[in-house]
Amino acid sequence: MPTTSAWEVMKLSLPVPVEKVFKGLESCGFCGYLVGGCVRDYLLDTPPTDFDMTTDATPDEIISCFTGHRVLKTGIRHGTVTIILDGMAIEITTHRTEGDYSDSRHPDAVKFTRNLVDDLARRDFTINAMAYHPQKGLIDRYGGAADIKNKIIRGVGDPHKRMAEDALRMLRGLRFAAVLGFDLDEETRTAIRQNCGQLANISAERIATELNKLICGKNAKTIILEETTVLGVVIPELLPAKNFDQQNPHHCYDVLTHTAVAMQTLAPVPRLRWAMLFHDLGKPQTFTRDAAGVGHFKGHSKCSEAIARERLTALRMSNVTIDQVCALVKYHGTIIEEDKKSVKRWLNRLSEPLFRDLIAIKRGDNLAKASKHHDRLESLKRLEALLDQVIAEKACFSLKDLAVNGHDLMGLGIKNGEEIGRILNLLLAGVIDEVYENEKDSLIKKAKEMRTC
C-alpha cells in the first residue's frame, strides 16, 4: 500500500473517461478532484467501481464544460451533475459546505464554495475525506491515509458532531469497520454509541442497505458482538440474545456469540448471513430448563422465523429475500435423512440453490457449537454428495421435470384446474418416492386411475 508521500508523486492509472473529465474541467478554467470512496479504494489497492469527483465549478459551469455529452441533472439541487462519457457515469459535485441537519439525515441547506478543504471538512470519516489530482497528488488534510495504514475508522474533526449531523453515518462507520476489518477510533466509537438512538429517524431502506454490507463483512462477528447496543436500535431482537447462557452441553457460547461465530463460517451472501443472524434469536423467548438444569429451546425455529419475517419486512426487504431467509431459519434444525428420496423431496420444497444454502446453514450452525458435538459435519458432507448425485442424474423432483403436464391431463378429458393440480402433484410424489417411473405412458395410465378414485 503506498504511503502518503508516495501518493504525492505517483500517477494513478485512471479510466479514460475520468481523464477526459479532468481535461474537460481544466479546459474551461476549473479544477476537478477524485474524492471519497474511489480514492480510499486506490489506497487499499482495490479497483474502484465508482468514480466521484468534486470541483470548484458550479453545476451550470460543469454542464457548460461538457456540451455534446449526456448530462443527468437529478442531483443538481445539491450541486451534483452526472456526466456520461464513453458509457461511464461520473458524478461531479461542486465544492460545498452544509448547514444544520435538523432531521438527523439531510443538511437544511448547502452552500457552494471554491475551496476544496471546506468541502473535505464536511465528510464523514477521514478515509473518505481525501482527494486526488493527477498533478497535485493526494490532498489529505485529516490523516485518512494514515488511518488506512493503521486500519482505523475515525470521524472527520469532531466525531460527535459528525454523528449527530447524519445518523446514518453511525451505521456506515460500523459497516466500514466490518467490511474493511478496521477498528473504530475510541472517540468515534463513543460518539456512535452516545448518538445511536437517532438511528430511529433513518429510513428503513437506508438502514437495510448498510446492514446488507455490514453482515457480509469479514469483521462482522466483532462488530455484532462489540456494538450490539447500536445495532439493537435497528434489530432489537439482538439485545436479549447477548450473554444469554444456553445452559446446554452442546453449546460453548451464549446465543449471540454462537450466532456471530456461525455467521462468520458462511460465504458473504446476504441471504445466508441474514438467515444465520436470525436462526436462534427466538431462543430467549422459548428457553426452558429440565429437571437436570439443562437448557432447551422447543419451538425456537418457529419463533426465530417469525422474528425474521417481522424484522426484514420492517426493513423493506424484497419478498423473495424474506421468503428465502425465513425458509432457511425455519428448517435450520430439521433433521434430513440421508437418502435420494429425501433429497428429492427437499429439492422439491426448496429448489436446488436454497437446499444448498440450507446445508451451508446447518454446517455453520454445527461448527459454532462445542467441538465435541461437531457430529453432523460428516452427515452433511454425505448429504451434499447425494445432492450432487441427484442433480447429475437429472432426477425428477419438480413438476417441470415430470413426463406429463396439464395439457396431457386435459387430453384425458380432465378440465377442472384443481383436479389437474391434484393429480399432477400425486404423480410427482410417486416419482420422487420412486413408486412410479417418470415415463409418459405409465404416468398417463396412473392419471386415469387417479381420476376414477
Order of alpha helices (4+ residues) and beta strands (2+ residues): alpha-alpha-beta-alpha-beta-alpha-beta-beta-beta-beta-beta-alpha-beta-beta-alpha-beta-alpha-alpha-beta-alpha-alpha-alpha-alpha-alpha-alpha-alpha-alpha-beta-beta-alpha-alpha-alpha-alpha-alpha-alpha-alpha-alpha
